């Protein structure tokens, strides 16, 4: 007896031949003398017919993705032309979708053994064997589930296909039959008809899919998405030479042109990169911005150094690839000067991924931020490029990137190590481009603007004072002292709100303007004072965060030992050992609290006084001790101590940040051992911090101390900016060392903290 899912017996026909009883076996259970009788049954998975409906609904997200899958099938069939026709779209019942290609077509064996066999792996096997079609193509598909796109597009299908030397085959499919929950998939038979050619006449071959009874309404928004998706299907720089896609849509004839975009040559900036299998790259950079001088650069760079710790010490798994970036300044005057409209740029912007010249969705689609460009731009709008500024092309050759594989739902690639490495390297390419772009971008349009807000206020006040000298009393000026406030009543009609205005003479108006500017100047000074306080608090928080982490770790260790002590008898040697371990932990905690001492009071207690530079270095090293020990970095402090008149906490904060950065980059260098050297130079009144890391990229030298400028993965880009601002408030200087100051022993980054030679009085130092 074989029991079904509902608890009833299955008939022989229902359970099939595979469920026949096997011979009885007798054996003795271990530890007993009784015989135990068993029966074995051969069972197998037997999918219900509705599995086709489930897969069609969930593997294909929308009509645009479904059509792209069918076009890619035509590419795999070695077609040179494929036409997508959408007609009668107003009514889902009469809507017709036709996809026709001139590929190799299918024989009856192909239809049964491949198209009607979901998850068949013949394409994947061809890909791994590097078996190409007569036109030299490797298959794009590999999962064997693309035919479910047909199910997603409509309820009725007529498939007509013809292979060379064969008759035409016609297959009609009513997908609604597969919705029945009580029918097994192998219980539904389809009828394939072999006939004399009616569609593919003469020597023609290919496949035609006619899909009717649309599952959803077709509106303009959806057709525009199909248009955009097909228009961006092929790479505009490595278009497949012998593969053309056409769109026929009488309902929206203006959307039938899907030729690749021709706006790339009008980009303000162009960046072309060839990335090799080891993470190195050759690049060419061109600036064609209408407001700045044109220039070009080329060079070779290691992207591993720009990738932070994501690729430290290993070769990327993704293989070689190309990246082309085309970037625009979206200011209205500049974009119009280049002959590009915002709408045109919006239709193509984003960074897309192409394999063998055909695009992999959804990368580069609106809302897809797979490189985190928009996420980073929110944090620093002026220092990053966003998806709406760039048309990016990542071009991958399948033969050298076999580990980049499709997800089953056709929405992107499996996020394995190869994909993660690809994304990391593309992000490094964007960082390299950004280092050039920051140098060339116009900072103030076509005219020079004030450097700071304070400069602007001073210039405006000077202009107002000059106007005041010739202002007249007989010229009226209508002026609103404050914006008109809406009525407190909800839903008040804004048109009936009276404007609060006064009529002044020109002389009175200029006088009011001067008063307003004086108020703005005072407000700016107050904002600057608060900003200075926030800088010091932010630096304190960065340092305290690491201390608190170490504090928690040591407390945890102490608590673990104390819990063990409770279960150990007194006088035991083991107890003595654990007591010693607790003592060590407590001593470590005591040292951590000593490190926090300079940070106890921000502003009031930490006044200018004589400060030992060597002591400040020791405290900064203690702050970073955990990171240094974990990374196995050897630190050497050279030179003699000297004292400066300064705020101790601020000096420690600056050195702490320099050492923290050095500990991050030291492990990423190519040196056999990781080292940091701190040079104390009392004669020059300088401290030099050098690491064994990869050094600072030349293009980033001018950007290091700007806010939000960073090459660290996940870095905030605030550490060096805060440190430089603190140094300035102390009358010190913080800068990148030149080659003559590095002494050449490590070759990494080197920073110089310089103290003033002439001591200033305490009043000269700002005290927050």
Secondary structure, 3 states (H helix, E strand, C coil): CCECCCCCECCHHHHCHHHCECCCEEEECCCCCCEEEECCECCCCCCECCHHHHHHHHHCCCHHHHHHHHHHHHHHCCCCEEEEEEECCCCCCCCEEEEEECCCCCCHHHHHHHHCCCCCCHHHHHHHCCCCCCCCCCCCCCCCCCCHHHHHHEEEEEEEEECCCCCEEEEEEEHHHHHCCCCEHHHCCCCEEEECCCCCCCCCCEEEEEEEEECCCCCHHHHHHHHHHHHCCECCCCCCCCCEEEEECHHHHHHCCCCCCCCHHHCCEEEEEEECCCCEEEEEEEECCCCCCCEEEEEEEECCCCCCCCCCCCCCCCCCEEEEEEECCCCHHHHHHCCCCHHHHHHHCEEEEEECCEEECCCCCCCCCCCCHHHHHHHCCCCCCCHHHEEEEEEECHHHCCCCCECCCCCCECCCHHHHHHHHHHHHHHHHHHHHHHHHCCCCCCCCCCCCHHHHHHHHHHHHHHHHCCCCCCCEEEECCCCCCCCCCCCCCHHHCCCCCEEEEHHHHHHHHHHHHHHHHHHHHHHHHHHHHHHHHHHHHHHHHHHHHHHHHHHHHHHHHHHHHHCCCCCCHHHHHHHHHHHHHHHHHHHHHHHHHHHCCCCCCCCCEEEEHHHHHHHHHHHCHHHHHHHCCEEEEEECCCEEEECHHHHHHHHHHHHHHHHHHHCCCCCCCCEEEEEEECCCCEEEEEECCCCCCHHHHHHCCCCCCCCCCCCCCCHHHHHHHHHHHCCCEEEECCHHHHCCCCCCCEEEEECCCCCCCHHHCCCC
